[in-house]
Amino acid sequence: MHTRIRKAREDKGYTREKFAEKLDVSVSYLAELERGRTGISVKMLIKVCNLLGLSADYVLFGDERSSDSMRIDAISRINEKYLPLLDKVLTELLALNNED
């Protein structure tokens, strides 16, 4: 679990300091977490997953997410005020797809 969190953090370009700041935890706690020396609460797991765009299944068990489920998760986190814009974009993309 800890190596998946560290790798995902690095892949997203977060330094340990910046990621700890976003999680509102100490750098030393994050270092201990990434080394597998401390556990993680459900609340912290949710924060980590949301910031890194990961599923809890992947973090805990290493199960990869499909690109479809990652898209659905990303869409579910879009602010409601932007959903009409998303609907327009999807409509336009579907229209372009039908032209092919």
Long-range contacts (C-beta under 8 A, 24 or more apart in sequence): 1-36, 1-40, 1-59, 1-60, 2-33, 2-34, 2-35, 2-36, 3-34, 3-36, 4-54, 4-58, 4-59, 4-62, 5-33, 5-34, 5-48, 5-52, 5-59, 6-34, 8-52, 8-54, 9-34, 9-52, 12-51, 12-52, 12-53, 19-51, 22-51, 23-47, 23-48, 23-51, 50-77
